[in-house]
Amino acid sequence: MEKSANKRWKESRSTLTFKEWIDRENKKNESVESTFIPFDGIPALDTSTINNTLEQAQQDILVASGYKDKPSNTTVFGLDKNILIFSTLLIVGSVGFYFYKKSMKK
């Protein structure tokens, strides 16, 4: 549990008044926070331009590859509707013709 400012002022045995002491402590904290240096000693870079460039490159690649956000209405299970309908008709017609020929031989 952190001590109150009044208790810390008393423990510091400062000759300053409480108001002067608390102002000085606040200024110390502000200066420490404003001069923060990362652990590795290298200041953080502004990466917003790099991020924007990467996002733009990603969009360009998706557009160039033909990627679409919304699924196409002309496909069913990844197959073109026209090919699927033609294949279904061909199979149904073949099976129907087979049973027709089989029933005519009897």
C-alpha positions in Angstrom: 0.0 0.0 0.0 1.4 3.4 -1.0 2.0 6.0 1.7 0.1 9.3 1.6 1.8 12.4 0.4 1.5 13.9 3.9 3.2 10.9 5.4 6.0 11.0 2.9 6.5 14.7 3.5 6.9 14.1 7.2 9.3 11.2 6.7 11.4 13.3 4.3 12.0 15.9 7.1 12.1 18.6 4.5 12.5 22.2 5.5 10.0 23.1 2.7 6.4 23.7 3.4 4.0 20.9 2.3 2.8 22.8 -0.7 6.3 23.6 -1.9 7.4 20.0 -1.3 4.5 18.5 -3.1 5.0 20.8 -6.1 8.7 19.8 -6.2 7.7 16.1 -6.1 5.1 16.5 -8.8 7.7 18.2 -11.0 10.2 15.4 -10.4 7.5 12.8 -11.5 6.7 14.9 -14.6 10.3 15.2 -15.6 10.9 11.4 -15.1 7.8 10.5 -17.1 8.6 12.9 -19.9 12.2 11.7 -20.3 11.4 8.0 -20.5 13.9 6.0 -22.4 13.1 2.5 -23.4 15.0 -0.4 -21.9 17.1 -1.0 -25.0 18.1 2.7 -25.1 16.6 3.1 -28.6 13.8 5.6 -28.8 10.6 4.2 -30.4 10.1 5.0 -34.1 7.0 6.4 -35.7 5.7 3.3 -37.5 2.5 4.8 -38.8 3.9 5.5 -42.3 5.3 1.9 -42.5 2.0 0.5 -41.4 0.1 2.5 -44.0 2.5 1.4 -46.7 2.1 -2.3 -45.7 -1.7 -2.0 -45.6 -1.7 -0.4 -49.1 0.7 -3.2 -50.4 -1.6 -5.8 -49.0 -4.6 -4.3 -50.7 -2.7 -4.1 -54.0 -1.8 -7.7 -53.8 -5.3 -8.8 -53.0 -6.7 -6.8 -55.9 -4.1 -8.1 -58.3 -4.7 -11.7 -57.3 -8.5 -11.4 -57.9 -9.4 -11.9 -54.3 -13.0 -10.8 -53.5 -14.3 -9.9 -50.1 -17.8 -11.2 -50.9 -18.4 -14.6 -52.3 -19.6 -14.8 -55.9 -23.3 -15.6 -56.5 -22.4 -17.6 -59.7 -20.8 -20.5 -57.8 -22.1 -23.4 -55.7 -19.5 -25.4 -53.7 -16.8 -23.6 -55.7 -18.2 -24.7 -59.1 -19.8 -22.5 -61.7 -23.6 -22.8 -61.6 -23.9 -23.4 -65.3 -21.4 -26.3 -65.3 -23.1 -27.7 -62.2 -26.6 -27.6 -63.9 -25.3 -29.1 -67.1 -23.5 -31.9 -65.3 -26.6 -32.7 -63.2 -28.8 -32.8 -66.3 -26.3 -35.0 -68.1 -26.1 -37.5 -65.2 -29.9 -37.5 -64.7 -30.5 -38.0 -68.4 -28.0 -40.8 -68.6 -29.5 -42.7 -65.6 -33.0 -42.1 -67.0 -31.9 -43.4 -70.4 -30.3 -46.5 -68.8 -33.4 -47.4 -67.0 -35.6 -46.7 -70.1 -33.4 -49.0 -72.2 -33.5 -51.6 -69.5 -37.3 -51.6 -69.2 -37.6 -51.8 -73.1 -35.6 -55.1 -73.2 -38.1 -56.9 -70.9 
